[in-house]
């Protein structure tokens, strides 16, 4: 009996880091544009971000084409962004994007790494993207911060557990 | 026929050479071109009729987005390029080109865009998304093709704005030019104008109002359309309802359908969906038609559907044969 109880305690203790890890997997996401871009001109709200990533708003207020960029569909940051801003996971959006394709609208350009997002956003006119906030650098500026809870902030939160 | 295929393949290979613009490249106007398309083929075993097989269509979608406020979209369809039945064997006598859509869009402000050209009449969800790889069934609900014009040549103002937690979209349009060519089985309309308002969130809902004149019966109508699509757990439920009002206070006709797509994954059939549909159509001075449909559809890939369905009901309608149908549809 005593042995079984001990075994249970050890098993639960082994599982605890897994639960903690699951929470840690959710990162703070920074929504970024080029550091050369005047952010105040864009007049962007989180609700506009929803339209931009559904490709229902295609132009910035000055008439420049919006070029949103996504991480690949299985990327954890993409999934977190998608659920927070679009209210669904990338894999459930297939029908929507097929319908948009039929009407001549392609989904956001997709890249495989956050470094590729940084390069695309910093070098492409009208581009907007998102990355793990820990990976921000001087090439881009952040417009919003998406917290693990899904809440969006306009001011920079305290970044924890950034290894670089 | 050969000529058509040559034109199609030449266009396709020309545009497939174009690639999307990357930041490091020097952009040229050609970089903005994208070409794709869709196709479907099927077999129909209609009640009391001979079996028929056909390549239903090959459609080419061409888009152009330069680095300006202007963009272009076109859809050129080769209808029934190849058919087969017992009597005529393989033939291409029903083959014809159809310019389904051709328009220019101009962005005026972030919430207002202008469209000029030929576009799908924006008064029904099915009409706007009718491509075979986008719909669960081989046949189209009668109410979405026998009550209003499917295409309009004219102008449209459209846009989207955030509303609550979703997106509110509007489309206001008017016909400027009547169809110059008509299929023999196609209904003819004129003086088309209307608007569509839709809201996208977890569910999509739309409301459409339309005014037009139907040439064959020489009557003017106003029409109200309602449509929705939602997911209840994993089950997709969608439906549309249309009511026409005759301007002379006679019966204008009406129609509706309700459809569900139930995933069969819990039964071990991954990517298979059980489809059920009920529909009704009432046109003035015609017998009413009812349809029921049951079937199964396999999503082979995200862009490919294989469909099997049984259809029954009352009234003969060439667009909705009663019997067994199967088809395969894909985007390319």
Interface residues (C-beta under 8 A of the other chain):
Chain A: X45 X47 X48 X50 X51 X54 X56 X57 X58 X59 X60 X61 X63 X65 X87 X94 X95 X98 X99 X101 X102 X103 X104 X105 X106 X109 X119 X120 X123 X124 X125
Chain B: X20 X23 X24 X34 X36 X38 X61 X63 X65 X67 X69 X71 X73 X107 X109 X110 X111 X113 X128 X129 X131 X133 X134 X160 X161 X162 X165 X166 X167 X169 X200 X201 X202 X302 X303 X331
